[in-house]
C-alpha cells in the first residue's frame, strides 16, 4: 500500500485557486488520516486566512505578480521572487514532502520549482480552459496535470494530462432540500422563479450596475432576485419587495438549490459548481483577469449551448434582455440546465488523489 506521509500544496490568490486546493487536501486527509499537509501561499493574499480557517498550516512567500503597465515596479517584484525562491527551497528541504501539488497562483511557481529541483514529484491542477503562465512553465517537469477542459494538449504534454474536473466544495452537492424548500428557507415565495446573481466575494461592478437597473423589471415579470453584491458595492436604489441584496451569501448550497437562473462571472471554480448542480446560467466573464481566461471559460460552455455568454462590455445593453428572455422561456432554461450538467465531472478530488497515489507509489518503488 502507498504511504503518503507529507503533502505540500501551493497556490492561491483567489477563491478559484483556494477552494480546489482545500478540496484536494480534504480528500487526502480522508484517505490518509495521519498525513501531514502544509500549504504555501502568497503573503497578504486571501489564502493566508482561508487555509488556517479550514484547519491547515500555511507558510507565506513575499511573491507578487508582474505589473504589465508600470514596468519599473517589476524590479521590486523580481527581488521578491528571488527571496521567495530561497524560502521555498528551505520549506521543501525542511518539510520533505512525498508530493507537491500546485493549483496556480503566485506562490505555486517558486514552491513547485523548488520541489522539482529537489526531486520531489509534482502534480499540477489547472482550473481554466486557458492555463496560467505559472502552470505552463511548470508543466515540463510535472508528473501529472489534472484539467477541467478538453483541448489543453495545446499547452501541456498530452501524455501527462488527465481530465478530472475541478474539485468543488462538498456541501454544495450534499444539500438535500427541494427547490421549493430552499426558497422558503431563504425567505422567498416558492411559487415564483428566483434569479441568483453572484459576482464573486468582492462583487462585480458591471454586473451590479446592470442588476440595479434591471431589478424593478425582474420583479415586474413576476420573478424574485437574490443578489450578492460584494463588500464594495453600495446599492444605488433599494431592491423591490420580494427581492434581497446582500454583501455575502454564506449558505451557497441553499442559494444554488433555490435558483431558477444564475447570473455569474465565469471563474473556473464557479463554472464547475454550476455544471455539477445543473443550473441555467448567464455568464458575464470578467475582463480584468490574466490571459482573458474567463471569456475562454464561458465560450467553452456557450459553444455547447450550456450557458448564455454576455461580454462585460455588452452587459449594459444585453444583460437585462437576456435575463427577461430566459425568465419567459422555461424550456430554454431546462435545455441550458441539461447541457451544462452533461459537462459535469463529479468526484474530481478523489480522482486527483488517485493520481497522487499512483505518482507516489511509482516514486517509492
Secondary structure, 3 states (H helix, E strand, C coil): CCCCCEEEEECCCCHHHHHHHHHHHHHHHHHCCCCEEEEEEECCCCHHHHHHHCCCEEEEECCCCCCCCCHHHHHHHHHHHHHHHHHHHHHHHHHCCCEEEECCCHHHHHHHHHHHHCCCCEEEEECCCCCCHHHHHHHHHCCEEEECCCCHHHCCCHHHEEECCCCCCHHHHHCCCCHHHHHHHCCCCCCCCEEEEECCCCCCHHHHHHHHHHHHHHHHCCCEEEEECCCCCCCCCCCCCCCEEECCCCCHHHHHHHCCEEEECCCHHHHHHHHHHCCCEEECCCCCCHHHHHHHHHHHHHCCCCCEECCCCCHHHHHHHHHHHHHCCHHHHHHHHHHHHHCCCCCHHHHHHHHHHHHHHHHHC
